């Protein structure tokens, strides 16, 4: 009997039991911060047994670059890939009515590719260790059901990353010539719980203070930027108003010159008309 794969984030009954603030070094100047959440859901028992789902997932908050806080974009990679940065164990506790008899069996998921972003920064190792430590404390004698390794991950870089993940966790691994394979474990409590010198670490009080200072500096920068934007908008409005006034002033000046020229022409014409009778009168007098 296979344990069904399950997405805890799609289940309203899933309960987040706790979370931790962690950090991971990206490079010499950049540190990634985020939440690691622990969620659990249990299925109603039936005659064959009942199942539990345990998930550990990472949600990035932002990065600190030389003391400057850079928040995660609204649309992040996590929004586009629901399996990204998460691991879970599905555990089935078999009843006596189960064809395989009493026992516990666990399956590591999500099914397919286990993906983290960023890669090679210790995030997968941290999630794996925390998940194993949590579930092994509840079901130490559970057998880890065999999982499949895809030949898609047989490339040099992916292959090495996959090897470190499973062998580092003390899983039994068998790889075929084409890069596919399987992994399994006889008991959950036989897996690696705490990898030495992990890159991802929990944030202490000093780190929290530093993080809060970075976030406060970001908020100050946002307010200053908003004030500058408001000043720029006001100057733009004033400049457009000045241009409009100058335009209509010039229009008025041209209209005034045109009106004066028109009046002068009319006066000349009228004077010409008035002089005609006078000339005739002078001629008659002769």
C-alpha positions as YAML, in Angstrom:
chain: A
units: angstrom
residues:
- id: 1
  name: UNK
  ca: [0.00, 0.00, 0.00]
- id: 2
  name: UNK
  ca: [1.44, 3.37, -1.04]
- id: 3
  name: UNK
  ca: [1.13, 6.45, 1.12]
- id: 4
  name: UNK
  ca: [-0.62, 9.22, -0.82]
- id: 5
  name: UNK
  ca: [1.36, 12.36, -1.45]
- id: 6
  name: UNK
  ca: [-0.22, 15.40, 0.15]
- id: 7
  name: UNK
  ca: [0.19, 19.15, -0.09]
- id: 8
  name: UNK
  ca: [-0.17, 20.59, 3.40]
- id: 9
  name: UNK
  ca: [-0.54, 24.12, 2.10]
- id: 10
  name: UNK
  ca: [-3.67, 23.07, 0.22]
- id: 11
  name: UNK
  ca: [-5.24, 21.54, 3.33]
- id: 12
  name: UNK
  ca: [-7.18, 23.87, 5.64]
- id: 13
  name: UNK
  ca: [-6.76, 21.33, 8.46]
- id: 14
  name: UNK
  ca: [-2.96, 21.57, 8.36]
- id: 15
  name: UNK
  ca: [-1.70, 23.18, 11.54]
- id: 16
  name: UNK
  ca: [1.50, 25.20, 11.77]
- id: 17
  name: UNK
  ca: [3.06, 24.11, 15.03]
- id: 18
  name: UNK
  ca: [5.88, 26.64, 15.08]
- id: 19
  name: UNK
  ca: [8.42, 28.56, 13.09]
- id: 20
  name: UNK
  ca: [12.00, 29.76, 13.34]
- id: 21
  name: UNK
  ca: [13.84, 32.72, 11.90]
- id: 22
  name: UNK
  ca: [16.99, 31.56, 10.12]
- id: 23
  name: UNK
  ca: [19.73, 33.06, 7.99]
- id: 24
  name: UNK
  ca: [21.91, 31.68, 5.21]
- id: 25
  name: UNK
  ca: [25.02, 33.28, 3.70]
- id: 26
  name: UNK
  ca: [24.66, 33.99, -0.02]
- id: 27
  name: UNK
  ca: [28.09, 35.56, -0.49]
- id: 28
  name: UNK
  ca: [30.58, 37.65, 1.47]
- id: 29
  name: UNK
  ca: [28.24, 40.67, 1.50]
- id: 30
  name: UNK
  ca: [24.75, 39.16, 1.35]
- id: 31
  name: UNK
  ca: [22.74, 37.15, 3.90]
- id: 32
  name: UNK
  ca: [19.33, 35.61, 3.24]
- id: 33
  name: UNK
  ca: [16.73, 35.65, 6.03]
- id: 34
  name: UNK
  ca: [13.50, 33.68, 6.19]
- id: 35
  name: UNK
  ca: [11.02, 31.65, 8.21]
- id: 36
  name: UNK
  ca: [11.17, 27.87, 8.60]
- id: 37
  name: UNK
  ca: [7.70, 26.58, 9.47]
- id: 38
  name: UNK
  ca: [6.69, 23.19, 10.89]
- id: 39
  name: UNK
  ca: [3.22, 21.96, 9.91]
- id: 40
  name: UNK
  ca: [1.31, 18.76, 10.65]
- id: 41
  name: UNK
  ca: [-1.90, 17.09, 9.53]
- id: 42
  name: UNK
  ca: [-3.39, 13.72, 10.52]
- id: 43
  name: UNK
  ca: [-5.93, 11.72, 8.57]
- id: 44
  name: UNK
  ca: [-8.90, 10.03, 10.28]
- id: 45
  name: UNK
  ca: [-8.10, 6.39, 11.07]
- id: 46
  name: UNK
  ca: [-9.59, 3.55, 9.04]
- id: 47
  name: UNK
  ca: [-9.38, -0.24, 9.32]
- id: 48
  name: UNK
  ca: [-5.93, -0.31, 7.64]
- id: 49
  name: UNK
  ca: [-4.43, 2.32, 9.90]
- id: 50
  name: UNK
  ca: [-4.05, 6.05, 9.84]
- id: 51
  name: UNK
  ca: [-1.62, 8.52, 8.37]
- id: 52
  name: UNK
  ca: [0.27, 11.62, 9.43]
- id: 53
  name: UNK
  ca: [1.89, 14.31, 7.33]
- id: 54
  name: UNK
  ca: [4.77, 16.40, 8.58]
- id: 55
  name: UNK
  ca: [6.16, 19.28, 6.58]
- id: 56
  name: UNK
  ca: [9.07, 21.68, 6.98]
- id: 57
  name: UNK
  ca: [9.13, 24.65, 4.62]
- id: 58
  name: UNK
  ca: [11.21, 27.77, 4.12]
- id: 59
  name: UNK
  ca: [9.73, 31.15, 3.20]
- id: 60
  name: UNK
  ca: [12.24, 33.91, 2.39]
- id: 61
  name: UNK
  ca: [11.77, 37.34, 3.95]
- id: 62
  name: UNK
  ca: [14.58, 39.27, 2.30]
- id: 63
  name: UNK
  ca: [18.30, 39.80, 2.04]
- id: 64
  name: UNK
  ca: [20.72, 41.99, 3.92]
- id: 65
  name: UNK
  ca: [23.32, 43.43, 1.55]
- id: 66
  name: UNK
  ca: [26.05, 45.33, 3.39]
- id: 67
  name: UNK
  ca: [23.52, 46.39, 6.00]
- id: 68
  name: UNK
  ca: [20.83, 47.35, 3.46]
- id: 69
  name: UNK
  ca: [17.57, 45.39, 3.65]
- id: 70
  name: UNK
  ca: [16.20, 44.10, 0.33]
- id: 71
  name: UNK
  ca: [12.74, 42.50, 0.71]
- id: 72
  name: UNK
  ca: [11.62, 39.53, -1.35]
- id: 73
  name: UNK
  ca: [9.68, 40.59, -4.48]
- id: 74
  name: UNK
  ca: [5.90, 40.27, -4.34]
- id: 75
  name: UNK
  ca: [6.03, 37.50, -6.94]
- id: 76
  name: UNK
  ca: [8.82, 35.20, -5.85]
- id: 77
  name: UNK
  ca: [10.00, 31.81, -7.08]
- id: 78
  name: UNK
  ca: [8.08, 30.24, -4.21]
- id: 79
  name: UNK
  ca: [4.80, 31.57, -5.62]
- id: 80
  name: UNK
  ca: [5.53, 29.99, -9.00]
- id: 81
  name: UNK
  ca: [6.67, 26.58, -7.65]
- id: 82
  name: UNK
  ca: [4.66, 25.13, -4.78]
- id: 83
  name: UNK
  ca: [7.20, 22.33, -4.20]
- id: 84
  name: UNK
  ca: [10.11, 24.74, -3.84]
- id: 85
  name: UNK
  ca: [11.87, 24.92, -0.45]
- id: 86
  name: UNK
  ca: [9.75, 22.29, 1.26]
- id: 87
  name: UNK
  ca: [10.16, 18.71, 2.47]
- id: 88
  name: UNK
  ca: [7.68, 16.39, 4.10]
- id: 89
  name: UNK
  ca: [7.35, 12.90, 5.50]
- id: 90
  name: UNK
  ca: [4.12, 10.95, 5.08]
- id: 91
  name: UNK
  ca: [3.90, 8.33, 7.82]
- id: 92
  name: UNK
  ca: [1.42, 5.45, 7.76]
- id: 93
  name: UNK
  ca: [0.79, 3.54, 10.98]
- id: 94
  name: UNK
  ca: [-0.52, 0.17, 9.81]
- id: 95
  name: UNK
  ca: [-3.14, -1.72, 11.78]
- id: 96
  name: UNK
  ca: [-3.34, -5.49, 12.18]
- id: 97
  name: UNK
  ca: [-5.84, -5.55, 9.31]
- id: 98
  name: UNK
  ca: [-3.28, -4.18, 6.87]
- id: 99
  name: UNK
  ca: [-1.97, -6.76, 4.35]
- id: 100
  name: UNK
  ca: [1.58, -6.04, 5.50]
- id: 101
  name: UNK
  ca: [0.66, -6.29, 9.17]
- id: 102
  name: UNK
  ca: [1.52, -3.91, 11.97]
- id: 103
  name: UNK
  ca: [4.27, -1.37, 11.45]
- id: 104
  name: UNK
  ca: [5.11, 2.13, 10.38]
- id: 105
  name: UNK
  ca: [6.32, 3.24, 7.00]
- id: 106
  name: UNK
  ca: [7.34, 6.73, 5.91]
- id: 107
  name: UNK
  ca: [7.76, 8.38, 2.54]
- id: 108
  name: UNK
  ca: [9.93, 11.41, 1.84]
- id: 109
  name: UNK
  ca: [8.45, 14.02, -0.46]
- id: 110
  name: UNK
  ca: [7.55, 15.93, -2.48]
- id: 111
  name: UNK
  ca: [7.54, 13.29, -5.19]
- id: 112
  name: UNK
  ca: [9.81, 14.19, -8.09]
- id: 113
  name: UNK
  ca: [12.60, 16.71, -7.73]
- id: 114
  name: UNK
  ca: [13.47, 18.17, -4.34]
- id: 115
  name: UNK
  ca: [14.27, 21.79, -5.13]
- id: 116
  name: UNK
  ca: [15.63, 24.71, -3.14]
- id: 117
  name: UNK
  ca: [16.24, 28.31, -4.08]
- id: 118
  name: UNK
  ca: [18.96, 29.42, -3.70]
- id: 119
  name: UNK
  ca: [20.87, 26.22, -4.36]
- id: 120
  name: UNK
  ca: [24.12, 25.07, -2.72]
- id: 121
  name: UNK
  ca: [23.59, 27.37, 0.28]
- id: 122
  name: UNK
  ca: [22.75, 24.66, 2.81]
- id: 123
  name: UNK
  ca: [18.99, 25.17, 2.71]
- id: 124
  name: UNK
  ca: [18.16, 21.60, 1.65]
- id: 125
  name: UNK
  ca: [20.47, 20.18, 4.33]
- id: 126
  name: UNK
  ca: [18.83, 22.27, 7.04]
- id: 127
  name: UNK
  ca: [15.29, 21.31, 6.01]
- id: 128
  name: UNK
  ca: [16.25, 17.63, 5.77]
- id: 129
  name: UNK
  ca: [17.91, 17.58, 9.21]
- id: 130
  name: UNK
  ca: [15.04, 19.38, 10.91]
- id: 131
  name: UNK
  ca: [12.42, 17.16, 9.29]
- id: 132
  name: UNK
  ca: [14.26, 13.94, 10.19]
- id: 133
  name: UNK
  ca: [14.88, 15.10, 13.76]
- id: 134
  name: UNK
  ca: [11.22, 15.99, 14.22]
- id: 135
  name: UNK
  ca: [9.63, 12.90, 12.67]
- id: 136
  name: UNK
  ca: [12.21, 10.43, 14.04]
- id: 137
  name: UNK
  ca: [11.41, 11.62, 17.56]
- id: 138
  name: UNK
  ca: [7.75, 10.64, 16.95]
- id: 139
  name: UNK
  ca: [8.18, 7.50, 14.80]
- id: 140
  name: UNK
  ca: [11.74, 6.24, 15.41]
- id: 141
  name: UNK
  ca: [11.13, 2.72, 14.12]
- id: 142
  name: UNK
  ca: [9.37, 3.74, 10.89]
- id: 143
  name: UNK
  ca: [10.87, 2.30, 7.72]
- id: 144
  name: UNK
  ca: [11.53, 4.83, 4.96]
- id: 145
  name: UNK
  ca: [9.83, 3.56, 1.82]
- id: 146
  name: UNK
  ca: [12.00, 3.46, -1.28]
- id: 147
  name: UNK
  ca: [11.92, 6.64, -3.34]
- id: 148
  name: UNK
  ca: [12.94, 7.14, -6.93]
- id: 149
  name: UNK
  ca: [15.85, 9.21, -8.21]
- id: 150
  name: UNK
  ca: [15.33, 10.75, -11.64]
- id: 151
  name: UNK
  ca: [17.81, 10.46, -14.48]
- id: 152
  name: UNK
  ca: [17.10, 14.16, -15.13]
- id: 153
  name: UNK
  ca: [19.31, 14.95, -12.13]
- id: 154
  name: UNK
  ca: [22.22, 12.94, -13.54]
- id: 155
  name: UNK
  ca: [24.12, 16.04, -14.70]
- id: 156
  name: UNK
  ca: [27.44, 16.79, -13.04]
- id: 157
  name: UNK
  ca: [26.26, 19.60, -10.77]
- id: 158
  name: UNK
  ca: [22.83, 18.14, -9.98]
- id: 159
  name: UNK
  ca: [24.27, 14.67, -9.45]
- id: 160
  name: UNK
  ca: [26.78, 15.92, -6.87]
- id: 161
  name: UNK
  ca: [24.12, 17.99, -5.09]
- id: 162
  name: UNK
  ca: [21.77, 14.99, -5.00]
- id: 163
  name: UNK
  ca: [24.50, 12.73, -3.68]
- id: 164
  name: UNK
  ca: [25.31, 15.14, -0.84]
- id: 165
  name: UNK
  ca: [21.65, 15.44, 0.08]
- id: 166
  name: UNK
  ca: [20.85, 11.72, 0.39]
- id: 167
  name: UNK
  ca: [24.19, 10.37, 1.52]
- id: 168
  name: UNK
  ca: [24.59, 13.26, 3.94]
- id: 169
  name: UNK
  ca: [21.27, 12.24, 5.46]
- id: 170
  name: UNK
  ca: [22.49, 8.61, 5.80]
- id: 171
  name: UNK
  ca: [19.97, 7.22, 3.31]
- id: 172
  name: UNK
  ca: [20.78, 4.03, 1.46]
- id: 173
  name: UNK
  ca: [21.26, 5.00, -2.20]
- id: 174
  name: UNK
  ca: [21.51, 2.92, -5.37]
- id: 175
  name: UNK
  ca: [22.25, 4.74, -8.65]
- id: 176
  name: UNK
  ca: [21.91, 3.12, -12.10]
- id: 177
  name: UNK
  ca: [24.10, 3.77, -15.11]
- id: 178
  name: UNK
  ca: [21.59, 6.20, -16.64]
- id: 179
  name: UNK
  ca: [21.54, 8.31, -13.46]
- id: 180
  name: UNK
  ca: [18.22, 7.05, -12.15]
- id: 181
  name: UNK
  ca: [18.04, 5.14, -8.89]
- id: 182
  name: UNK
  ca: [16.39, 4.65, -5.53]
- id: 183
  name: UNK
  ca: [16.90, 5.66, -1.90]
- id: 184
  name: UNK
  ca: [15.55, 4.18, 1.34]
- id: 185
  name: UNK
  ca: [16.28, 3.66, 5.04]
- id: 186
  name: UNK
  ca: [15.61, 0.80, 7.45]
- id: 187
  name: UNK
  ca: [14.68, 3.12, 10.33]
- id: 188
  name: UNK
  ca: [13.99, 6.81, 10.65]
- id: 189
  name: UNK
  ca: [16.10, 7.12, 13.77]
- id: 190
  name: UNK
  ca: [19.09, 5.81, 11.84]
- id: 191
  name: UNK
  ca: [19.18, 8.90, 9.60]
- id: 192
  name: UNK
  ca: [21.36, 11.95, 10.12]
- id: 193
  name: UNK
  ca: [19.67, 14.52, 12.37]
- id: 194
  name: UNK
  ca: [22.30, 17.20, 12.83]
- id: 195
  name: UNK
  ca: [24.85, 17.82, 10.09]
- id: 196
  name: UNK
  ca: [27.99, 19.49, 11.52]
- id: 197
  name: UNK
  ca: [28.84, 23.02, 10.42]
- id: 198
  name: UNK
  ca: [25.56, 23.74, 8.70]
- id: 199
  name: UNK
  ca: [25.42, 26.91, 6.60]
- id: 200
  name: UNK
  ca: [21.86, 27.76, 7.64]
- id: 201
  name: UNK
  ca: [21.62, 28.75, 11.30]
- id: 202
  name: UNK
  ca: [18.92, 30.05, 13.58]
- id: 203
  name: UNK
  ca: [18.94, 33.79, 14.14]
- id: 204
  name: UNK
  ca: [20.08, 34.91, 17.59]
- id: 205
  name: UNK
  ca: [19.24, 38.10, 19.48]
- id: 206
  name: UNK
  ca: [22.10, 40.04, 17.88]
- id: 207
  name: UNK
  ca: [21.01, 38.98, 14.41]
- id: 208
  name: UNK
  ca: [17.40, 39.93, 15.16]
- id: 209
  name: UNK
  ca: [18.56, 43.37, 16.29]
- id: 210
  name: UNK
  ca: [20.67, 43.75, 13.15]
- id: 211
  name: UNK
  ca: [17.74, 42.61, 11.01]
- id: 212
  name: UNK
  ca: [15.38, 45.06, 12.70]
- id: 213
  name: UNK
  ca: [17.89, 47.86, 12.14]
- id: 214
  name: UNK
  ca: [18.13, 46.98, 8.45]
- id: 215
  name: UNK
  ca: [14.34, 46.91, 8.12]
- id: 216
  name: UNK
  ca: [14.05, 50.24, 9.98]
- id: 217
  name: UNK
  ca: [16.64, 51.76, 7.65]
- id: 218
  name: UNK
  ca: [14.63, 50.49, 4.69]
- id: 219
  name: UNK
  ca: [11.46, 52.09, 6.04]
- id: 220
  name: UNK
  ca: [13.34, 55.38, 6.55]
- id: 221
  name: UNK
  ca: [14.60, 55.18, 2.98]
- id: 222
  name: UNK
  ca: [11.07, 54.49, 1.73]
- id: 223
  name: UNK
  ca: [9.73, 57.55, 3.58]
- id: 224
  name: UNK
  ca: [12.55, 59.74, 2.26]
- id: 225
  name: UNK
  ca: [11.89, 58.47, -1.25]
- id: 226
  name: UNK
  ca: [8.17, 59.21, -0.89]
- id: 227
  name: UNK
  ca: [8.96, 62.77, 0.27]
- id: 228
  name: UNK
  ca: [11.31, 63.30, -2.68]
- id: 229
  name: UNK
  ca: [8.68, 61.95, -5.04]
- id: 230
  name: UNK
  ca: [6.12, 64.35, -3.58]
- id: 231
  name: UNK
  ca: [8.53, 67.29, -3.98]
- id: 232
  name: UNK
  ca: [9.28, 66.24, -7.54]
- id: 233
  name: UNK
  ca: [5.58, 66.05, -8.33]
- id: 234
  name: UNK
  ca: [4.99, 69.50, -6.82]
- id: 235
  name: UNK
  ca: [7.88, 71.01, -8.82]
- id: 236
  name: UNK
  ca: [6.57, 69.36, -11.97]
- id: 237
  name: UNK
  ca: [3.13, 70.83, -11.31]
- id: 238
  name: UNK
  ca: [4.58, 74.30, -10.72]
- id: 239
  name: UNK
  ca: [6.70, 74.09, -13.86]
- id: 240
  name: UNK
  ca: [3.71, 73.10, -15.97]
- id: 241
  name: UNK
  ca: [1.75, 76.00, -14.46]
- id: 242
  name: UNK
  ca: [4.54, 78.46, -15.27]
- id: 243
  name: UNK
  ca: [4.72, 77.20, -18.84]
- id: 244
  name: UNK
  ca: [0.97, 77.63, -19.22]
- id: 245
  name: UNK
  ca: [1.09, 81.20, -17.88]
- id: 246
  name: UNK
  ca: [4.00, 82.09, -20.19]
- id: 247
  name: UNK
  ca: [2.14, 80.63, -23.16]
- id: 248
  name: UNK
  ca: [-1.02, 82.64, -22.55]
- id: 249
  name: UNK
  ca: [1.01, 85.79, -21.86]
- id: 250
  name: UNK
  ca: [2.64, 85.48, -25.25]
- id: 251
  name: UNK
  ca: [-0.72, 84.78, -26.89]
- id: 252
  name: UNK
  ca: [-2.15, 87.87, -25.26]
- id: 253
  name: UNK
  ca: [0.79, 90.01, -26.37]
- id: 254
  name: UNK
  ca: [0.47, 88.87, -29.98]
- id: 255
  name: UNK
  ca: [-3.26, 89.46, -29.90]
- id: 256
  name: UNK
  ca: [-2.65, 93.01, -28.57]
- id: 257
  name: UNK
  ca: [-0.19, 93.82, -31.34]
- id: 258
  name: UNK
  ca: [-2.59, 92.49, -33.91]
- id: 259
  name: UNK
  ca: [-5.47, 94.58, -32.58]
- id: 260
  name: UNK
  ca: [-3.39, 97.78, -32.60]
- id: 261
  name: UNK
  ca: [-2.30, 97.14, -36.17]
- id: 262
  name: UNK
  ca: [-5.90, 96.55, -37.24]
- id: 263
  name: UNK
  ca: [-7.08, 99.84, -35.66]
- id: 264
  name: UNK
  ca: [-4.30, 101.78, -37.36]
- id: 265
  name: UNK
  ca: [-5.29, 100.37, -40.76]
- id: 266
  name: UNK
  ca: [-8.94, 101.28, -40.21]
- id: 267
  name: UNK
  ca: [-7.99, 104.83, -39.21]
- id: 268
  name: UNK
  ca: [-5.92, 105.23, -42.39]
- id: 269
  name: UNK
  ca: [-8.81, 104.00, -44.55]
- id: 270
  name: UNK
  ca: [-11.25, 106.33, -42.80]
- id: 271
  name: UNK
  ca: [-8.94, 109.30, -43.26]
- id: 272
  name: UNK
  ca: [-8.66, 108.50, -46.96]
- id: 273
  name: UNK
  ca: [-12.42, 108.39, -47.34]
- id: 274
  name: UNK
  ca: [-12.88, 111.70, -45.56]
- id: 275
  name: UNK
  ca: [-10.35, 113.47, -47.75]
- id: 276
  name: UNK
  ca: [-12.16, 112.58, -51.00]
- id: 277
  name: UNK
  ca: [-15.06, 115.09, -50.58]
- id: 278
  name: UNK
  ca: [-12.64, 117.83, -49.60]
- id: 279
  name: UNK
  ca: [-10.70, 117.36, -52.82]
- id: 280
  name: UNK
  ca: [-13.87, 117.52, -54.86]
- id: 281
  name: UNK
  ca: [-15.00, 120.63, -53.08]
- id: 282
  name: UNK
  ca: [-11.67, 122.29, -53.80]
- id: 283
  name: UNK
  ca: [-11.95, 121.40, -57.49]
- id: 284
  name: UNK
  ca: [-15.46, 122.86, -57.75]
- id: 285
  name: UNK
  ca: [-14.28, 126.05, -56.12]
- id: 286
  name: UNK
  ca: [-11.76, 126.49, -58.91]
...
